[in-house]
Amino acid sequence: MARTIFSVLLVIAGAARSASGEPLALHPANGRYFLWRGSPTILVTSGEHYGAVLNLDFDYSRYLDALAADGLNHTRTFSGTYREIPASFKITDNTLAPKPNRFACPWARSDRPGYFDGGNKFDLSRFEPAYFERLKAFTAAADRRGIVVEMTLFCPLYNDDLWKASPMNAANNVNGVGDCPRTEVLTLEHPRLLEIQTALVKKFVLELNAYDNFYFEVCNEPYFGGVTEPWQHRIVDTIVAAERELPKQHLISLNVANGRKKVEKPHPCVSIFNFHYCVPPDTVELNDHLGKVIGENETGFRGKHDFLYRSEGWDFLLAGGGLYNNLDYSFTAKHPEGTLSDYQSPGGGSPQLRKQLSILKRFLEGFDFVRMKPDRDVVKRVSGGLSAQALSEPGRAYAIYLHVPIPNKPKEVDKFLQDRSTVTLQIDLPKGKYTAEWVDTKNGEIARAETFTHGGGTRTLASPQFCIDIALRIVADGRLQQ
């Protein structure tokens, strides 16, 4: 009953909210962040494994309620051009692996049997109305809850088993297309297949144009499975051309690399450059020249402990990133509220982690972060060898995050965690009066606060006792952003 009342209140709040009526955009004063509903925005979430729309057994309303209740504002969903099978990546109840006859696909079924796990083959010349109604209902539900959707259009076929499940495989459609190696599916090599793909992209553009709370990502992890850059650019061009005569234009993202890569010659119509598994987050600095959003829209493969993904989020966003999405395996069709704890997966996710990431989001929203930039000089020394990451507007505001150092993929994470720590921090501050607040990253409480007058130069601050990691907010003149 409480969850139902919460959903009703979200709908009422969404209807009453004063929105700008403009789609998600890059902030005009600082393109490294977003502007949405008239406000500077950072996207932060811990979301399900991208099957909220294509898996008919997944209750997306309860899922979105869970994100909204934790104060998170982003989710990622795959279009249905790609799906997984139960054995894929050893994931418990993988939401991207729907059960037989529970796969929602943008293409319509034909009257001819023979799809790989039951049911009729697909007709790639026709679209499925029920799918697009579900997609639009999902997007509208996310909008009412203040959640931005990443609409991921394509994904490479990582292996032959996934290719056998693809509607674009000639064995699964009645159109005689897709009789090719899986590594050539997302290329310009096969004109008929490309024509079907671009027609589908135009359909997505048309169906979603009215919504403000989404952006397009061309392809998940295109650096695998033979995906070519010219093909990606063709999809970008298709989106731009299709939207040109429509009322609204939406942001477009490319997924660039796992870890890090410098983007040398970006497509001019791409506004978001997403990376995966950014430990350390040096890809943000590497791509500072772009002046656009650098996101980490997937994490994992490090273990299950919440600290791994909490610290990864803090590090990435305080390095100057504008988007963070942990891949959260506690969401399944049987647990759409993200409460499954006994799961097998390459990563983590939990109700506790989502609350902790909400603390990170609120911490940054407490600053005028559009005016801030990564600051690698303000922290002069940290006792105990702790790692430090900082954003600042010099002389006015400083956001600093400290945590125990830890390898990217620790075999025994508990060996690196310190239950009781204190730290002294030497920072370089201009002359002025400041308020400093030490913030607990696990519960959001202010563990210690002090106001001090500083003559300029190095200032030493001592932390309260903390567990594993802690954040520090310093604001000039004692005025905190509300």
C-alpha positions in Angstrom: 0.0 0.0 0.0 2.8 2.4 0.9 4.5 1.8 -2.5 1.2 2.4 -4.3 0.7 5.7 -2.5 4.2 6.7 -3.3 3.6 6.0 -7.0 0.5 8.1 -7.0 2.3 11.0 -5.3 5.0 10.8 -7.9 2.5 11.1 -10.7 0.9 14.1 -9.0 4.3 15.7 -8.4 5.3 15.1 -12.0 2.1 16.7 -13.4 2.5 19.7 -11.1 6.3 20.2 -11.6 7.3 23.4 -13.4 9.4 22.0 -16.2 11.2 23.9 -18.9 9.6 22.0 -21.7 13.0 21.5 -23.3 14.8 18.2 -23.7 17.9 17.3 -21.7 20.7 19.5 -23.0 24.3 20.4 -22.3 24.5 23.3 -19.8 25.3 26.5 -21.8 27.7 27.7 -19.2 29.6 24.4 -18.8 29.0 21.7 -21.4 30.5 19.1 -19.1 27.2 19.0 -17.3 23.5 18.8 -18.2 20.7 21.3 -18.1 17.3 19.7 -17.5 14.1 21.3 -16.4 15.8 24.6 -16.0 18.5 23.4 -13.6 22.1 22.2 -13.7 22.0 18.4 -13.6 24.4 15.5 -12.9 23.0 12.0 -13.7 23.6 9.4 -11.0 22.1 6.0 -10.7 22.5 2.3 -9.9 20.3 0.7 -12.5 19.1 -2.7 -13.7 20.7 -4.6 -16.6 18.9 -2.8 -19.4 15.9 -5.1 -19.9 13.2 -2.9 -18.3 11.4 -2.6 -21.7 12.3 -5.7 -23.7 11.6 -8.1 -20.8 7.8 -8.4 -20.5 8.1 -10.0 -17.0 9.9 -6.9 -15.6 7.6 -4.5 -13.7 9.2 -1.2 -14.7 6.9 0.9 -12.5 8.2 -0.7 -9.3 11.7 -0.4 -10.6 11.4 3.3 -11.3 9.7 3.8 -7.9 12.8 2.3 -6.3 15.2 4.6 -8.1 13.1 7.7 -7.4 12.7 6.7 -3.7 16.5 6.7 -3.4 16.8 10.1 -5.2 18.5 8.7 -8.3 17.7 10.2 -11.7 19.0 8.0 -14.5 18.4 4.6 -16.1 19.7 2.8 -19.2 17.6 0.6 -21.4 18.3 -1.5 -24.5 16.0 -1.2 -27.5 15.5 -4.9 -28.2 17.7 -5.1 -31.3 19.9 -7.1 -29.0 19.0 -9.6 -26.3 20.8 -12.1 -24.1 20.1 -15.7 -23.1 20.0 -17.1 -19.6 23.6 -18.4 -19.8 25.0 -15.0 -20.8 27.8 -13.7 -18.5 26.7 -15.9 -15.6 24.1 -13.4 -14.3 21.4 -14.5 -11.9 17.9 -13.9 -13.5 19.4 -11.5 -16.1 16.8 -9.0 -17.1 18.3 -8.8 -20.6 17.5 -12.5 -21.1 13.7 -12.8 -21.2 12.0 -16.1 -21.0 10.6 -17.7 -24.1 7.8 -15.7 -25.7 8.4 -12.9 -23.2 10.7 -10.9 -25.4 9.4 -7.4 -26.4 11.0 -6.6 -29.7 10.5 -3.4 -31.9 10.0 -5.6 -35.0 6.7 -7.5 -35.4 6.5 -11.2 -35.4 5.6 -12.9 -38.7 3.1 -15.8 -39.2 6.0 -18.2 -39.7 7.3 -20.3 -36.8 11.0 -20.7 -36.1 12.4 -18.1 -33.7 15.3 -19.6 -31.8 13.6 -20.1 -28.4 10.0 -20.5 -29.6 7.4 -18.4 -31.3 7.3 -17.0 -34.8 10.1 -15.4 -36.7 10.4 -11.6 -37.0 9.4 -9.5 -40.0 12.0 -6.7 -40.1 9.8 -4.7 -42.5 7.1 -4.2 -39.9 7.2 -2.6 -36.4 5.4 -3.9 -33.3 2.9 -1.4 -32.0 2.7 -3.0 -28.5 6.4 -2.6 -28.1 6.4 1.1 -28.8 3.4 1.6 -26.5 5.4 -0.1 -23.8 8.5 2.0 -24.6 6.6 5.2 -24.4 4.8 4.2 -21.2 8.2 3.4 -19.7 9.7 6.8 -20.8 6.6 8.7 -19.5 6.8 6.8 -16.2 10.5 7.7 -15.9 9.7 11.4 -16.7 7.0 11.6 -13.9 9.7 10.4 -11.5 12.4 12.8 -12.6 14.4 10.0 -14.3 16.4 10.4 -17.5 16.5 7.4 -19.9 19.5 6.4 -22.0 18.0 4.8 -25.1 20.7 2.4 -26.3 19.8 1.5 -29.8 22.3 -1.3 -30.7 24.8 -3.6 -29.1 27.5 -5.9 -30.7 26.9 -9.6 -30.9 29.6 -10.7 -28.5 29.5 -14.4 -29.3 27.8 -16.9 -31.6 25.2 -17.8 -29.0 24.0 -14.2 -28.9 24.0 -14.1 -32.7 21.7 -17.1 -32.7 19.2 -15.2 -30.6 19.3 -12.0 -32.7 16.2 -10.9 -34.8 18.7 -9.6 -37.3 20.0 -13.2 -37.9 18.6 -14.5 -41.1 17.5 -17.7 -39.2 15.2 -15.6 -37.1 13.5 -13.3 -39.7 11.5 -13.8 -42.9 13.3 -11.0 -44.8 16.3 -12.9 -46.0 18.7 -10.4 -44.3 21.4 -11.1 -41.8 23.0 -14.0 -43.7 26.4 -12.8 -42.7 29.0 -13.2 -39.9 28.0 -11.6 -36.6 31.0 -9.3 -36.9 29.5 -7.6 -40.0 26.0 -6.9 -38.6 26.8 -3.3 -37.4 28.9 -2.2 -40.4 28.2 -0.7 -43.8 28.9 -4.0 -45.5 25.3 -5.1 -46.1 23.0 -2.5 -47.6 19.7 -4.2 -46.9 20.5 -4.8 -43.3 21.7 -1.2 -43.0 18.4 0.0 -44.5 16.4 -2.0 -41.9 18.6 -0.6 -39.1 18.2 3.0 -40.2 14.5 2.6 -40.7 14.2 1.4 -37.1 16.3 4.4 -35.9 13.9 6.8 -37.6 11.0 5.0 -36.0 12.6 5.4 -32.5 13.2 9.1 -33.3 9.6 9.6 -34.3 8.0 7.7 -31.4 10.1 9.3 -28.7 10.3 12.9 -30.0 7.7 14.3 -27.6 9.7 13.3 -24.5 12.3 15.5 -22.8 13.9 12.9 -20.5 16.1 10.8 -22.7 19.1 10.8 -25.0 20.1 8.3 -27.6 23.2 6.1 -27.3 24.2 4.7 -30.7 25.7 1.4 -29.5 26.8 -0.2 -26.3 30.5 -1.3 -26.4 31.1 -0.8 -30.1 34.7 -1.7 -29.6 33.7 -5.3 -29.6 32.1 -7.5 -32.2 33.3 -5.8 -35.3 31.3 -2.5 -35.0 32.8 0.1 -37.3 33.1 3.9 -36.7 31.6 4.7 -40.2 28.5 2.7 -39.2 28.2 4.6 -35.9 28.5 7.9 -37.7 25.8 6.8 -40.1 23.4 6.1 -37.2 24.3 9.5 -35.7 23.6 11.2 -39.1 20.3 9.3 -39.3 19.1 10.5 -35.9 20.1 14.1 -36.7 18.4 14.1 -40.1 15.2 12.4 -38.7 14.9 15.0 -35.9 15.6 18.0 -38.1 12.0 18.5 -39.1 10.6 17.5 -35.7 9.8 19.8 -32.7 12.6 18.5 -30.5 16.2 17.6 -30.9 17.9 15.2 -28.4 21.4 14.6 -27.2 23.4 11.7 -28.7 26.0 9.6 -27.0 28.8 7.4 -28.2 30.3 4.7 -26.0 34.0 5.2 -26.5 36.0 2.6 -24.6 36.4 0.4 -21.5 38.7 2.3 -19.2 40.2 5.2 -21.1 40.7 6.6 -24.6 41.4 10.0 -26.0 38.7 11.1 -28.5 40.6 12.7 -31.3 38.0 13.5 -34.0 34.5 13.4 -32.6 31.4 13.5 -34.6 30.2 17.2 -34.2 26.7 16.1 -33.3 27.7 13.9 -30.4 27.4 15.5 -27.0 28.0 12.7 -24.5 31.1 10.4 -24.5 30.5 7.4 -22.3 33.0 5.0 -20.9 32.9 1.8 -18.9 34.9 0.6 -15.9 36.8 3.8 -15.3 39.2 2.9 -12.5 41.1 5.3 -12.2 38.9 8.0 -13.8 41.7 9.5 -15.8 39.6 9.4 -19.0 37.8 12.5 -17.8 41.0 14.6 -17.8 42.1 12.9 -21.1 39.0 14.2 -22.8 38.7 17.6 -21.1 39.4 19.2 -24.5 36.0 18.1 -25.8 34.1 20.5 -23.4 31.2 18.0 -23.3 29.8 15.4 -20.9 32.1 12.5 -20.0 30.1 9.7 -18.5 30.7 6.3 -17.0 27.5 4.5 -17.9 28.5 1.0 -16.8 30.6 -0.4 -14.0 31.2 -3.9 -12.7 33.6 -6.8 -12.9 35.3 -5.8 -9.6 33.4 -7.8 -7.1 30.3 -7.3 -5.1 31.3 -5.0 -2.2 29.4 -1.6 -2.1 32.5 0.4 -1.4 34.0 -0.5 -4.8 31.2 1.2 -6.7 30.6 3.9 -4.1 34.2 5.0 -4.4 34.2 4.6 -8.1 31.2 7.0 -8.4 32.7 9.6 -6.1 36.1 9.5 -7.8 34.6 9.7 -11.3 32.2 12.6 -10.6 34.8 14.6 -8.6 37.2 14.1 -11.5 34.8 16.1 -13.6 32.4 13.5 -15.0 28.8 14.3 -15.5 27.1 10.9 -15.5 27.6 7.8 -13.4 25.6 4.5 -13.6 26.5 1.4 -11.6 25.2 -1.8 -13.1 23.0 -3.2 -10.3 22.3 -6.9 -10.3 19.9 -6.7 -7.3 17.2 -5.9 -9.8 15.5 -8.9 -11.5 12.0 -9.7 -12.8 11.2 -11.3 -9.5 12.8 -8.4 -7.6 12.0 -5.2 -9.6 12.6 -3.1 -6.5 16.3 -4.2 -6.3 16.2 -6.4 -3.2 17.9 -9.5 -4.4 21.1 -10.1 -2.4 22.1 -13.7 -3.1 22.9 -13.3 -6.8 25.8 -14.3 -9.1 27.1 -11.6 -11.4 30.3 -9.9 -12.6 29.5 -6.9 -10.4 27.4 -5.6 -7.5 24.5 -3.5 -6.5 22.2 -3.2 -3.4 19.6 -1.0 -1.8 22.4 0.3 0.5 24.6 1.2 -2.4 21.8 3.1 -4.1 21.2 5.2 -1.0 24.9 5.9 -0.8 25.0 7.1 -4.4 22.1 9.4 -3.6 24.3 10.9 -0.9 27.0 11.6 -3.6 24.3 13.2 -5.8 23.0 15.4 -3.1 26.6 16.4 -2.0 27.4 17.7 -5.5 24.0 19.4 -5.8 24.9 21.3 -2.7 27.4 23.3 -4.8 27.1 25.5 -7.8 29.0 22.7 -9.6 28.7 24.3 -13.1 31.3 26.8 -11.9 33.6 24.1 -10.6 36.4 22.2 -12.3 38.7 19.3 -11.3 41.5 20.6 -9.1 44.6 18.5 -8.9 46.6 21.2 -7.0 44.4 22.1 -4.0 45.3 19.0 -2.0 48.9 19.2 -1.0 49.2 16.2 1.3 47.0 13.5 2.8 48.2 11.5 5.7 48.0 7.7 5.6 48.4 7.5 1.9 44.7 8.0 1.2 43.5 8.7 -2.3 42.1 12.2 -2.9 39.9 13.7 -5.7 38.8 17.3 -5.8 36.5 19.7 -7.6 36.8 23.4 -6.9 35.8 27.0 -7.7 39.0 28.5 -6.4 38.5 30.8 -3.5 34.8 30.0 -3.2 34.0 26.3 -3.0 35.8 22.9 -2.7 34.5 19.4 -2.9 37.0 16.8 -1.8 36.7 13.0 -1.5 39.1 10.7 0.4 39.2 7.0 0.5 41.6 4.1 1.3 43.5 3.1 -1.8 42.4 -0.1 -3.4 43.3 -2.1 -6.5 40.9 -2.1 -9.5 39.9 -5.8 -9.0 40.9 -6.8 -5.4 40.8 -10.5 -4.7 40.1 -9.9 -1.0 38.5 -6.5 -0.6 38.2 -6.7 3.1 42.0 -6.6 3.5 42.0 -3.1 2.2 39.2 -1.6 4.3 39.9 0.3 7.5 37.0 0.4 10.0 38.5 3.3 11.9 40.5 6.0 10.2 41.4 9.6 10.7 43.3 11.9 8.3 45.0 15.2 8.2 44.7 17.1 5.0 46.9 19.9 3.8 45.1 22.1 1.3 46.0 25.3 -0.5 43.4 28.1 0.1 43.3 31.8 -0.7 42.8 34.3 2.1 39.3 34.2 3.5 36.7 32.9 5.9 35.5 29.4 5.3 33.2 26.7 6.6 34.4 23.1 6.4 32.0 20.1 6.7 33.1 16.5 6.9 30.4 14.4 5.4 29.8 10.7 6.1 29.5 9.0 2.6 27.4 6.1 4.1 24.6 8.1 5.8 25.0 11.7 4.6 25.4 13.1 8.0 27.8 15.9 8.8 30.4 14.3 11.1 32.3 17.5 11.9 31.9 21.2 11.0 34.1 24.2 11.7 34.4 27.8 10.5 37.8 29.4 10.2 39.6 32.5 9.0 42.6 31.8 6.9 45.5 34.1 5.9 46.2 32.3 2.6 48.5 29.4 1.7 48.5 25.9 3.2 45.8 25.0 5.8 45.8 21.7 7.7 42.4 20.2 8.5 41.9 17.1 10.7 39.0 14.7 10.0 36.8 13.0 12.5 37.0 9.3 12.8 35.5 7.6 9.8 35.1 4.2 8.1 36.8 3.6 4.7 36.0 6.9 3.0 34.8 10.5 3.7 34.0 13.7 1.9 34.8 17.3 2.7 32.9 20.4 1.7 34.6 23.8 2.0 32.7 27.0 1.2 34.0 30.6 1.4 32.4 33.1 3.8 30.4 30.3 5.5 27.6 30.3 2.9 26.5 26.9 1.8 24.6 26.4 -1.5 21.0 25.5 -0.8 
